């Protein structure tokens, strides 16, 4: 315990080293919950907030490397802890820093700032404060998304951020439609077929088109029924053209969007019929059984798995229910709308998704989980496996797996000698 250090006078080099050393502490939410001696929670919280204040100051540093490292550190902390009160007191400062980094920064810094903007809105949830943040950042994000001179990575990150922030905060239907139109102007360019080929050729813009399409699809899930019908009429007959794209992620995004559009169409109209159903199912079945040798095995496996589900959704109106565990709770993902929403927030929160599902009021409201489940210390202790018990279990499992594999190897050896 010496005197508290002042963050501002650090040199660029020292600030970068300091930032990176703190960064590692937020890289994994498990680091906050590991077994160990009891600590003073209030002191720990104060220490955390002291570090975060330093990172916020460093977002104004002259060094781009330092600013980016500070943004990444804030992202790690926001994704792994609930910091509602801390953020609410500093939301305007954070908003100004994010806006400055997106406007003035280079590609990597813009991506980090856009990611932090998403997490800022996730932390605050839907409310007046989040709306104020979006009013400031929305126009900046749209400008970058539509700026052909900006880097593809920055435009991609801003498109995702625009969709997520709009999903969280906007009650203004006009703003929702305006944001969707901005994203439509991006991904509809992927509809244009290359005249010299039968399919849609991949370009360096494909990653941007994928992000814009997924962000648009997320916003479609909160549109009024009349608008949903309009969008389905506009896009349902055009989306199948993207299934021929060379890029795997575009094919998957297009397939999952198709499944979601069919789900919404059938919810709004029980007698919904698609004119080119035979042609579409033939395309989907080909992708679900794709055996092209020029494609990587991992890509083929992933594609076949996704398109088997998409084909079932389109043909049989079926969805393979998935279960997500977080703490003592369980959540069932039983439709494409819920799957799309879950995957979007999982992409943003990473390993902190389970923690936020347990504790974040906004996310729990989105997935209709009710208020957070409050467990006393005794219950949590009985539920938690100690580090030593985990070690014993892993050791036993490893030994059993090794024995089973050894037996298999012995059998193969015997067969070889027999022949």
Secondary structure as UniProt FT lines:
FT   TURN            8..9
FT   HELIX           12..23
FT   HELIX           24..26
FT   HELIX           29..32
FT   HELIX           41..58
FT   TURN            59..60
FT   HELIX           64..80
FT   HELIX           84..89
FT   HELIX           91..104
FT   HELIX           107..124
FT   HELIX           128..146
FT   TURN            148..149
FT   HELIX           152..169
FT   HELIX           173..187
FT   HELIX           188..191
FT   TURN            195..196
FT   TURN            204..205
FT   HELIX           206..220
FT   TURN            221..222
FT   HELIX           225..239
FT   HELIX           240..244
FT   HELIX           248..268
FT   TURN            270..271
FT   TURN            275..276
FT   HELIX           277..288
FT   TURN            293..294
FT   HELIX           297..316
FT   STRAND          322..326
FT   TURN            327..328
FT   STRAND          329..333
FT   HELIX           336..349
FT   HELIX           350..352
FT   HELIX           353..359
FT   HELIX           361..366
FT   TURN            367..368
FT   HELIX           377..383
FT   HELIX           387..418
//
